[in-house]
């Protein structure tokens, strides 16, 4: 299940990462995050525990790269992405 942050009402069902058109997906080493996808504008984050994928439009490329390089991807997501890009 793909969920956009609360300001968006639509959801997209995705059962395996890599299923959103135009989205490049990367499996990441993280306890919280299974994979991230990015198409140059929208960041998609799939979580391990729930299997849900959240879409965050308007994420700059440098924020995406900082997420990939973060020592704790879950903490980086919480501090720099969640609630900021909707």
N, C-alpha and C positions, 0 to 999 in steps of 0.2 A: 504494500500500500504506500503510495506516495502522498505526502501531505505537504501542502504549502503552509507557511506560517498563518496564524489565525486571521490575518487580514484578508486572506484568500479563502474562498469557500469551496473551490473545486479540488478534487483529489483524482489521482491517476493510479490505477492498480499496476504495480510492478512487482513481480515475484522473484526476479533475479536481476542484479545490477547489469547494466549494459543495454537495457531495453528502451531507453528514451532516444528518439531519433536525433542525430547530430551531437549527441553527448559523448564525450570521451570519458571513460570510466577507469579509475585506478583503485585497485585493491590496496588498502593501507594497513600498516601494522599499528593496531590500536585496540585497547580493550573495549572501547565504546563504539567505535565507528568501523563498519565493515568495508565500505568503499565510498569514494567521492567521484562525482562526475562534474564536468565543466564544459560549457560550449562557447566560452568567451564572454558570456553575459550572466547566465544562470548557473549557480552552484547547486548541485544535488548531493545530499548527504544521506547515506543509508546506515542505519544503526543496527548493531549486532543483536541486542536483546529483543527489540520489538520487530525488527525486520522492516520497519517503516522507513521511507525515504522522504525527506523534506526538501522542498525547492526554495531557493533563495535568489530571486532575480536581482540584477544590478551589482553583483559582487565583482569588484575590480580584480584583474589578473594577479596583481601583487598580493592581494589578500588570499587568493587561491593558492599561490605558491608558498606563502607564509604558513598556511594550514598544512600543506604537504611536508614542510620542513620543521614543523613544530615537534618538540620532544613529547608533548602530550596533546594529541589532536583533539581529544574530548574537551580538555580545558581551553584550548585555543578557540574551538567552536563556541563554547559557552561564553567566553569573554569578548570575542571579536566578531561573531557572526550572528548567533541567535538573538533575535529581537532587533537587529540593526538593518537587516536586508529582508524586505517583505515583498 
